[in-house]
Amino acid sequence: MKLNKTLSVLKRSAVSAALISGITATAVQVQADTFTFSIDTIAPVTITEIQPLFFGTQLNLAAFGTCAFPTLVANTDDWVGGDGNFALLPALAIPKAVTGAGCADTASTTSNLGHYLISGGNSTPVKITLVTGGATGGEFTFAPQGVADNLISANTGGIALVADAQQTITSDTSGNIGLLVGGQIDVGITALTSGTTLPASFDINVVY
């Protein structure tokens, strides 16, 4: 009986050793792979003022008076020398007559649209917003309005822009977009003083 008991103990030990041996013999497999990615960089955006927006030298506006450029439409012929010139030459935008009950000279030929050149990435969709501005002292507000165009297709790729509304246009193969800006002045509750220079501004926001 003692012999059988000893053999039984040895048998259990052998089985335990086999189980332990089976566990320690199992290898853990680890797989490591490398994955790559890339990013594209974009060219910085510049806005060049070719001609400043100019309402003329005499604007004697009464309280609540208005004075505005004609509404610009897409694919306009308002570029001097045609569409092909805006990105190549410092051409002046064609003078326009401003109109409105508050304009001192409704037949002005010295009032000029603002003319700007946007430069950035080639053939890249660009979002443009003309942001409402006005006089620094709050005497009047200015709602800009304009058109943007490129050289991708002659006089057919333009878009119209209204104040505070984002529009998208694709730059030409040189990264250029031309922008003409007009708009309307709206005076507040106080008449403007004649013979006074009032600094005013608006923003052109450009986003890829």
Secondary structure as a PSIPRED ss2 file (coil, helix, strand):
# PSIPRED VFORMAT (PSIPRED V4.0)

   1 M C   1.000  0.000  0.000
   2 K H   0.000  1.000  0.000
   3 L H   0.000  1.000  0.000
   4 N H   0.000  1.000  0.000
   5 K H   0.000  1.000  0.000
   6 T H   0.000  1.000  0.000
   7 L H   0.000  1.000  0.000
   8 S H   0.000  1.000  0.000
   9 V H   0.000  1.000  0.000
  10 L H   0.000  1.000  0.000
  11 K H   0.000  1.000  0.000
  12 R H   0.000  1.000  0.000
  13 S H   0.000  1.000  0.000
  14 A H   0.000  1.000  0.000
  15 V H   0.000  1.000  0.000
  16 S H   0.000  1.000  0.000
  17 A H   0.000  1.000  0.000
  18 A H   0.000  1.000  0.000
  19 L H   0.000  1.000  0.000
  20 I H   0.000  1.000  0.000
  21 S H   0.000  1.000  0.000
  22 G H   0.000  1.000  0.000
  23 I H   0.000  1.000  0.000
  24 T H   0.000  1.000  0.000
  25 A C   1.000  0.000  0.000
  26 T C   1.000  0.000  0.000
  27 A C   1.000  0.000  0.000
  28 V C   1.000  0.000  0.000
  29 Q C   1.000  0.000  0.000
  30 V C   1.000  0.000  0.000
  31 Q C   1.000  0.000  0.000
  32 A C   1.000  0.000  0.000
  33 D C   1.000  0.000  0.000
  34 T C   1.000  0.000  0.000
  35 F C   1.000  0.000  0.000
  36 T C   1.000  0.000  0.000
  37 F C   1.000  0.000  0.000
  38 S C   1.000  0.000  0.000
  39 I C   1.000  0.000  0.000
  40 D C   1.000  0.000  0.000
  41 T C   1.000  0.000  0.000
  42 I C   1.000  0.000  0.000
  43 A C   1.000  0.000  0.000
  44 P C   1.000  0.000  0.000
  45 V C   1.000  0.000  0.000
  46 T E   0.000  0.000  1.000
  47 I E   0.000  0.000  1.000
  48 T E   0.000  0.000  1.000
  49 E E   0.000  0.000  1.000
  50 I E   0.000  0.000  1.000
  51 Q E   0.000  0.000  1.000
  52 P C   1.000  0.000  0.000
  53 L C   1.000  0.000  0.000
  54 F E   0.000  0.000  1.000
  55 F C   1.000  0.000  0.000
  56 G C   1.000  0.000  0.000
  57 T C   1.000  0.000  0.000
  58 Q C   1.000  0.000  0.000
  59 L C   1.000  0.000  0.000
  60 N C   1.000  0.000  0.000
  61 L C   1.000  0.000  0.000
  62 A C   1.000  0.000  0.000
  63 A C   1.000  0.000  0.000
  64 F C   1.000  0.000  0.000
  65 G C   1.000  0.000  0.000
  66 T E   0.000  0.000  1.000
  67 C E   0.000  0.000  1.000
  68 A E   0.000  0.000  1.000
  69 F C   1.000  0.000  0.000
  70 P C   1.000  0.000  0.000
  71 T C   1.000  0.000  0.000
  72 L C   1.000  0.000  0.000
  73 V C   1.000  0.000  0.000
  74 A C   1.000  0.000  0.000
  75 N C   1.000  0.000  0.000
  76 T C   1.000  0.000  0.000
  77 D C   1.000  0.000  0.000
  78 D C   1.000  0.000  0.000
  79 W C   1.000  0.000  0.000
  80 V C   1.000  0.000  0.000
  81 G C   1.000  0.000  0.000
  82 G C   1.000  0.000  0.000
  83 D H   0.000  1.000  0.000
  84 G H   0.000  1.000  0.000
  85 N H   0.000  1.000  0.000
  86 F C   1.000  0.000  0.000
  87 A C   1.000  0.000  0.000
  88 L C   1.000  0.000  0.000
  89 L C   1.000  0.000  0.000
  90 P C   1.000  0.000  0.000
  91 A C   1.000  0.000  0.000
  92 L C   1.000  0.000  0.000
  93 A C   1.000  0.000  0.000
  94 I C   1.000  0.000  0.000
  95 P E   0.000  0.000  1.000
  96 K E   0.000  0.000  1.000
  97 A C   1.000  0.000  0.000
  98 V C   1.000  0.000  0.000
  99 T E   0.000  0.000  1.000
 100 G C   1.000  0.000  0.000
 101 A C   1.000  0.000  0.000
 102 G C   1.000  0.000  0.000
 103 C C   1.000  0.000  0.000
 104 A C   1.000  0.000  0.000
 105 D C   1.000  0.000  0.000
 106 T C   1.000  0.000  0.000
 107 A C   1.000  0.000  0.000
 108 S C   1.000  0.000  0.000
 109 T C   1.000  0.000  0.000
 110 T C   1.000  0.000  0.000
 111 S E   0.000  0.000  1.000
 112 N E   0.000  0.000  1.000
 113 L C   1.000  0.000  0.000
 114 G E   0.000  0.000  1.000
 115 H E   0.000  0.000  1.000
 116 Y E   0.000  0.000  1.000
 117 L E   0.000  0.000  1.000
 118 I E   0.000  0.000  1.000
 119 S E   0.000  0.000  1.000
 120 G C   1.000  0.000  0.000
 121 G C   1.000  0.000  0.000
 122 N C   1.000  0.000  0.000
 123 S C   1.000  0.000  0.000
 124 T C   1.000  0.000  0.000
 125 P E   0.000  0.000  1.000
 126 V E   0.000  0.000  1.000
 127 K E   0.000  0.000  1.000
 128 I E   0.000  0.000  1.000
 129 T E   0.000  0.000  1.000
 130 L E   0.000  0.000  1.000
 131 V E   0.000  0.000  1.000
 132 T E   0.000  0.000  1.000
 133 G E   0.000  0.000  1.000
 134 G E   0.000  0.000  1.000
 135 A E   0.000  0.000  1.000
 136 T C   1.000  0.000  0.000
 137 G C   1.000  0.000  0.000
 138 G C   1.000  0.000  0.000
 139 E C   1.000  0.000  0.000
 140 F E   0.000  0.000  1.000
 141 T E   0.000  0.000  1.000
 142 F E   0.000  0.000  1.000
 143 A E   0.000  0.000  1.000
 144 P E   0.000  0.000  1.000
 145 Q E   0.000  0.000  1.000
 146 G E   0.000  0.000  1.000
 147 V E   0.000  0.000  1.000
 148 A E   0.000  0.000  1.000
 149 D E   0.000  0.000  1.000
 150 N C   1.000  0.000  0.000
 151 L C   1.000  0.000  0.000
 152 I C   1.000  0.000  0.000
 153 S C   1.000  0.000  0.000
 154 A C   1.000  0.000  0.000
 155 N C   1.000  0.000  0.000
 156 T C   1.000  0.000  0.000
 157 G C   1.000  0.000  0.000
 158 G C   1.000  0.000  0.000
 159 I E   0.000  0.000  1.000
 160 A E   0.000  0.000  1.000
 161 L E   0.000  0.000  1.000
 162 V C   1.000  0.000  0.000
 163 A E   0.000  0.000  1.000
 164 D C   1.000  0.000  0.000
 165 A C   1.000  0.000  0.000
 166 Q C   1.000  0.000  0.000
 167 Q E   0.000  0.000  1.000
 168 T E   0.000  0.000  1.000
 169 I E   0.000  0.000  1.000
 170 T E   0.000  0.000  1.000
 171 S C   1.000  0.000  0.000
 172 D C   1.000  0.000  0.000
 173 T C   1.000  0.000  0.000
 174 S C   1.000  0.000  0.000
 175 G C   1.000  0.000  0.000
 176 N E   0.000  0.000  1.000
 177 I E   0.000  0.000  1.000
 178 G E   0.000  0.000  1.000
 179 L E   0.000  0.000  1.000
 180 L E   0.000  0.000  1.000
 181 V E   0.000  0.000  1.000
 182 G E   0.000  0.000  1.000
 183 G E   0.000  0.000  1.000
 184 Q E   0.000  0.000  1.000
 185 I E   0.000  0.000  1.000
 186 D E   0.000  0.000  1.000
 187 V E   0.000  0.000  1.000
 188 G C   1.000  0.000  0.000
 189 I C   1.000  0.000  0.000
 190 T C   1.000  0.000  0.000
 191 A C   1.000  0.000  0.000
 192 L C   1.000  0.000  0.000
 193 T C   1.000  0.000  0.000
 194 S C   1.000  0.000  0.000
 195 G C   1.000  0.000  0.000
 196 T C   1.000  0.000  0.000
 197 T C   1.000  0.000  0.000
 198 L C   1.000  0.000  0.000
 199 P C   1.000  0.000  0.000
 200 A E   0.000  0.000  1.000
 201 S E   0.000  0.000  1.000
 202 F E   0.000  0.000  1.000
 203 D E   0.000  0.000  1.000
 204 I E   0.000  0.000  1.000
 205 N E   0.000  0.000  1.000
 206 V E   0.000  0.000  1.000
 207 V E   0.000  0.000  1.000
 208 Y C   1.000  0.000  0.000
